[in-house]
Amino acid sequence: QQPVQSPQAVILREGEDAVINCSSSKALYSVHWYRQKHGEAPVFLMILLKGGEQKGHEKISASFNEKKQQSSLYLTASQLSYSGTYFCGTRGSGAGSYQLTFGKGTKLSVIP
Amino acid sequence: GAVVSQHPSRVICKSGTSVKIECRSLDFQATTMFWYRQFPKQSLMLMATSNEGSKATYEQGVEKDKFLINHASLTLSTLTVTSAHPEDSSFYICSAKVGIPGVNYGYTFGSGTRLTVV
């Protein structure tokens, strides 16, 4: 089942912060975050495994609440290069379930 | 890092013809390859999963006779769109499952193929 992302779109000024949420109705093994710019393939940001961990990548970090089956992506002090569509991909906890199911995406626009 | 090379990046074909898209893993063995289709401003929709040396598993609603997937080696997977029609125009992306120490599995994407059927 497709995870639900929110918000659908957000506009930020440079330096502002944003949070993108991803929630699933099924038990998850991992959550994967990607950023895609127009006309390009998705670029990997980070993976979070079940266990409620939080990871960081420069000024982008994320958390994963296994019990709530939710993940959040935090972008701080946004830069123009952060613009793009952010997708979360979820992998179920069933045996052999290696495929990712992607949310509908959150379009982030950072303006000067 | 693990790199997947996808070709062609863009292709325009006439209605009724077939188009082959290739994905090669350059520095690792891709035992599993996922094929996605993405329509404008929409999410990535999984079409099929292919494992080296076996038949691909197609998602519900995806015609296996129209979208032929071959994964004959650990470094090459191909998607052939047969008898293409304008409604097949889309962005097709492959993704390989890669092992990551301590994390289990991650996924690396090809650069995508923009198919336009005229």
Interface residues (C-beta under 8 A of the other chain):
Chain A: Q2 S30 H32 Y34 G39 E40 A41 P42 V43 F44 I47 L49 F87 G89 R91 Y98 Q99 L100 T101 F102 G103 K104 G105
Chain B: Q6 T32 F34 Q42 S43 L44 M45 L46 T49 I93 S95 K97 I100 V103 N104 Y105 G106 Y107 T108 F109 G110 S111 G112 R114
